[in-house]
Amino acid sequence: MRTTLTLDADVAAALERLRKAREASLKTVVNEALRRGLRELAAQKNPRPFRTRSVSMGQPKLDSLDNVAEVLAAVDGETHA
């Protein structure tokens, strides 16, 4: 099958280095890389999606965190009337 691929620069460079090291054609190197990659991808199990359970933390101690001075005073134990 003949097709056109657009390769990222780093992938093209890695393929070219491998092609020169093996003294093989680009077609041979690309086909081998794709076969290995496809085998590896097919062997991987689909990971279970990560779920985070929500937990009630009760009523907030402050109505808003917008006023930094009020937040710092509450943390330091100062009371604002």
Distance bins in CASP14 RR format, pairs under 12 A and 6 or more apart:
PFRMAT RR
TARGET T0000
AUTHOR 0000-0000-0000
RMODE 2
METHOD distances of the structure
MODEL  1
1 27 0 0 0 0 0 1 0 0 0 0 0
1 31 0 0 0 0 0 1 0 0 0 0 0
1 34 0 0 0 0 0 1 0 0 0 0 0
2 27 0 0 0 0 0 1 0 0 0 0 0
3 27 0 0 0 0 0 1 0 0 0 0 0
3 30 0 0 0 0 0 1 0 0 0 0 0
3 31 0 0 0 0 0 1 0 0 0 0 0
3 34 0 0 0 0 0 1 0 0 0 0 0
5 11 0 0 0 0 1 0 0 0 0 0 0
5 12 0 0 0 0 1 0 0 0 0 0 0
5 15 0 0 0 0 0 1 0 0 0 0 0
5 26 0 0 0 0 0 1 0 0 0 0 0
5 27 0 0 0 0 0 1 0 0 0 0 0
5 30 1 0 0 1 0 0 0 0 0 0 0
5 31 0 0 0 0 0 1 0 0 0 0 0
5 33 0 0 0 0 0 1 0 0 0 0 0
5 34 0 0 0 0 1 0 0 0 0 0 0
6 12 0 0 0 0 1 0 0 0 0 0 0
7 13 0 0 0 0 1 0 0 0 0 0 0
7 14 0 0 0 0 1 0 0 0 0 0 0
7 15 1 0 0 1 0 0 0 0 0 0 0
7 16 0 0 0 0 1 0 0 0 0 0 0
7 26 0 0 0 0 0 1 0 0 0 0 0
7 29 0 0 0 0 0 1 0 0 0 0 0
7 30 0 0 0 0 1 0 0 0 0 0 0
7 33 0 0 0 0 0 1 0 0 0 0 0
7 34 0 0 0 0 0 1 0 0 0 0 0
8 14 0 0 0 0 1 0 0 0 0 0 0
8 15 0 0 0 0 0 1 0 0 0 0 0
9 15 0 0 0 0 0 1 0 0 0 0 0
9 16 0 0 0 0 0 1 0 0 0 0 0
10 16 0 0 0 0 0 1 0 0 0 0 0
10 17 0 0 0 0 0 1 0 0 0 0 0
11 17 0 0 0 0 0 1 0 0 0 0 0
11 18 0 0 0 0 0 1 0 0 0 0 0
11 29 0 0 0 0 0 1 0 0 0 0 0
11 30 0 0 0 0 1 0 0 0 0 0 0
11 33 0 0 0 0 1 0 0 0 0 0 0
11 34 0 0 0 0 0 1 0 0 0 0 0
12 18 0 0 0 0 0 1 0 0 0 0 0
12 19 0 0 0 0 0 1 0 0 0 0 0
12 26 0 0 0 0 1 0 0 0 0 0 0
12 29 0 0 0 0 0 1 0 0 0 0 0
12 30 0 0 0 0 0 1 0 0 0 0 0
12 33 0 0 0 0 0 1 0 0 0 0 0
13 19 0 0 0 0 0 1 0 0 0 0 0
13 20 0 0 0 0 0 1 0 0 0 0 0
14 20 0 0 0 0 0 1 0 0 0 0 0
14 21 0 0 0 0 0 1 0 0 0 0 0
14 26 0 0 0 0 0 1 0 0 0 0 0
14 29 0 0 0 0 1 0 0 0 0 0 0
14 30 0 0 0 0 0 1 0 0 0 0 0
14 33 0 0 0 0 1 0 0 0 0 0 0
15 21 0 0 0 0 0 1 0 0 0 0 0
15 22 0 0 0 0 0 1 0 0 0 0 0
15 24 0 0 0 0 0 1 0 0 0 0 0
15 25 0 0 0 0 0 1 0 0 0 0 0
15 26 1 0 0 1 0 0 0 0 0 0 0
15 27 0 0 0 0 0 1 0 0 0 0 0
15 28 0 0 0 0 0 1 0 0 0 0 0
15 29 1 0 1 0 0 0 0 0 0 0 0
15 30 1 0 0 1 0 0 0 0 0 0 0
15 31 0 0 0 0 0 1 0 0 0 0 0
15 32 0 0 0 0 0 1 0 0 0 0 0
15 33 1 0 0 1 0 0 0 0 0 0 0
15 34 0 0 0 0 0 1 0 0 0 0 0
16 22 0 0 0 0 0 1 0 0 0 0 0
16 24 0 0 0 0 0 1 0 0 0 0 0
16 25 0 0 0 0 0 1 0 0 0 0 0
16 26 1 0 0 1 0 0 0 0 0 0 0
16 29 0 0 0 0 1 0 0 0 0 0 0
16 30 0 0 0 0 0 1 0 0 0 0 0
17 24 0 0 0 0 0 1 0 0 0 0 0
17 26 0 0 0 0 0 1 0 0 0 0 0
17 29 0 0 0 0 1 0 0 0 0 0 0
18 24 0 0 0 0 1 0 0 0 0 0 0
18 25 0 0 0 0 0 1 0 0 0 0 0
18 26 0 0 0 0 1 0 0 0 0 0 0
18 28 0 0 0 0 1 0 0 0 0 0 0
18 29 1 0 1 0 0 0 0 0 0 0 0
18 30 0 0 0 0 1 0 0 0 0 0 0
18 32 0 0 0 0 1 0 0 0 0 0 0
18 33 1 0 0 1 0 0 0 0 0 0 0
18 36 0 0 0 0 0 1 0 0 0 0 0
19 25 1 0 0 1 0 0 0 0 0 0 0
19 26 1 0 1 0 0 0 0 0 0 0 0
19 27 0 0 0 0 1 0 0 0 0 0 0
19 28 0 0 0 0 1 0 0 0 0 0 0
19 29 1 0 1 0 0 0 0 0 0 0 0
19 30 0 0 0 0 1 0 0 0 0 0 0
19 31 0 0 0 0 0 1 0 0 0 0 0
19 32 0 0 0 0 0 1 0 0 0 0 0
19 33 0 0 0 0 0 1 0 0 0 0 0
20 26 0 0 0 0 0 1 0 0 0 0 0
20 29 0 0 0 0 1 0 0 0 0 0 0
21 29 0 0 0 0 1 0 0 0 0 0 0
22 28 1 0 0 1 0 0 0 0 0 0 0
22 29 1 0 0 1 0 0 0 0 0 0 0
22 30 0 0 0 0 0 1 0 0 0 0 0
22 32 0 0 0 0 1 0 0 0 0 0 0
22 33 0 0 0 0 0 1 0 0 0 0 0
23 29 0 0 0 0 0 1 0 0 0 0 0
24 30 0 0 0 0 1 0 0 0 0 0 0
24 31 0 0 0 0 1 0 0 0 0 0 0
24 32 0 0 0 0 1 0 0 0 0 0 0
24 33 0 0 0 0 0 1 0 0 0 0 0
25 31 0 0 0 0 1 0 0 0 0 0 0
25 32 0 0 0 0 0 1 0 0 0 0 0
26 32 0 0 0 0 0 1 0 0 0 0 0
26 33 0 0 0 0 0 1 0 0 0 0 0
27 33 0 0 0 0 0 1 0 0 0 0 0
27 34 0 0 0 0 0 1 0 0 0 0 0
28 34 0 0 0 0 0 1 0 0 0 0 0
28 35 0 0 0 0 0 1 0 0 0 0 0
29 35 0 0 0 0 0 1 0 0 0 0 0
29 36 0 0 0 0 0 1 0 0 0 0 0
30 36 0 0 0 0 0 1 0 0 0 0 0
30 37 0 0 0 0 0 1 0 0 0 0 0
31 37 0 0 0 0 0 1 0 0 0 0 0
31 38 0 0 0 0 0 1 0 0 0 0 0
32 38 0 0 0 0 0 1 0 0 0 0 0
32 39 0 0 0 0 0 1 0 0 0 0 0
33 39 0 0 0 0 0 1 0 0 0 0 0
33 40 0 0 0 0 0 1 0 0 0 0 0
34 40 0 0 0 0 0 1 0 0 0 0 0
34 41 0 0 0 0 0 1 0 0 0 0 0
35 41 0 0 0 0 0 1 0 0 0 0 0
35 42 0 0 0 0 0 1 0 0 0 0 0
36 42 0 0 0 0 0 1 0 0 0 0 0
36 43 0 0 0 0 0 1 0 0 0 0 0
37 43 0 0 0 0 1 0 0 0 0 0 0
37 44 0 0 0 0 0 1 0 0 0 0 0
38 44 0 0 0 0 0 1 0 0 0 0 0
60 71 0 0 0 0 0 1 0 0 0 0 0
60 74 0 0 0 0 0 1 0 0 0 0 0
61 70 0 0 0 0 0 1 0 0 0 0 0
61 71 0 0 0 0 1 0 0 0 0 0 0
61 73 0 0 0 0 0 1 0 0 0 0 0
61 74 1 0 0 1 0 0 0 0 0 0 0
61 75 0 0 0 0 1 0 0 0 0 0 0
61 77 0 0 0 0 0 1 0 0 0 0 0
62 68 0 0 0 0 0 1 0 0 0 0 0
62 69 0 0 0 0 0 1 0 0 0 0 0
62 70 1 0 0 1 0 0 0 0 0 0 0
62 71 1 0 0 1 0 0 0 0 0 0 0
62 72 0 0 0 0 0 1 0 0 0 0 0
62 73 0 0 0 0 0 1 0 0 0 0 0
62 74 1 0 1 0 0 0 0 0 0 0 0
62 75 0 0 0 0 1 0 0 0 0 0 0
62 80 0 0 0 0 0 1 0 0 0 0 0
63 70 0 0 0 0 1 0 0 0 0 0 0
63 71 0 0 0 0 0 1 0 0 0 0 0
63 74 0 0 0 0 0 1 0 0 0 0 0
63 80 0 0 0 0 0 1 0 0 0 0 0
64 70 0 0 0 0 1 0 0 0 0 0 0
64 71 0 0 0 0 1 0 0 0 0 0 0
64 74 0 0 0 0 0 1 0 0 0 0 0
65 71 1 0 1 0 0 0 0 0 0 0 0
65 72 0 0 0 0 0 1 0 0 0 0 0
65 74 0 0 0 0 0 1 0 0 0 0 0
65 75 0 0 0 0 0 1 0 0 0 0 0
67 73 0 0 0 0 1 0 0 0 0 0 0
67 74 0 0 0 0 1 0 0 0 0 0 0
67 80 0 0 0 0 1 0 0 0 0 0 0
68 74 0 0 0 0 0 1 0 0 0 0 0
68 75 0 0 0 0 0 1 0 0 0 0 0
69 75 0 0 0 0 0 1 0 0 0 0 0
69 76 0 0 0 0 0 1 0 0 0 0 0
69 78 0 0 0 0 1 0 0 0 0 0 0
69 80 0 0 0 0 1 0 0 0 0 0 0
70 76 0 0 0 0 0 1 0 0 0 0 0
70 77 0 0 0 0 0 1 0 0 0 0 0
70 78 0 0 0 0 1 0 0 0 0 0 0
70 79 0 0 0 0 0 1 0 0 0 0 0
70 80 1 0 0 1 0 0 0 0 0 0 0
70 81 0 0 0 0 0 1 0 0 0 0 0
71 77 0 0 0 0 0 1 0 0 0 0 0
71 78 0 0 0 0 0 1 0 0 0 0 0
71 80 0 0 0 0 0 1 0 0 0 0 0
72 78 0 0 0 0 1 0 0 0 0 0 0
72 80 0 0 0 0 0 1 0 0 0 0 0
73 79 1 0 0 1 0 0 0 0 0 0 0
73 80 1 0 1 0 0 0 0 0 0 0 0
73 81 0 0 0 0 0 1 0 0 0 0 0
74 80 1 0 0 1 0 0 0 0 0 0 0
END
